[in-house]
């Protein structure tokens, strides 16, 4: 059961990063999409085509950075869970010097 909770936490964390990336992209498209003809039917102007190319490049950078951070999150998670599952034992030897 504990393993399921740990996996659920990782999955929810990944989902939050993805939601942040996609949400940010959506906001840019809604507010600046007119620059590259995002909502336009038909041919784009030369300037819109330039902005569309720039937006595609920027959008890919955002998604790549987010995916890179998700991979780091998975690595951090594996390290943390590994450390939490590690147990340490210490053995003590008691020497009785009294004679009976």
Buried (B, 14 or more C-beta within 10 A) or exposed (E): EEEEEBEEEBEEBBEEBBEEBEEEBEEBBEEEBEBBBBEEEEEBEEEBEEBBEEBEEEBEEBBEEBBEBBEEBEEEBEEEBEEEEEEEEEEEEEEEEEEE
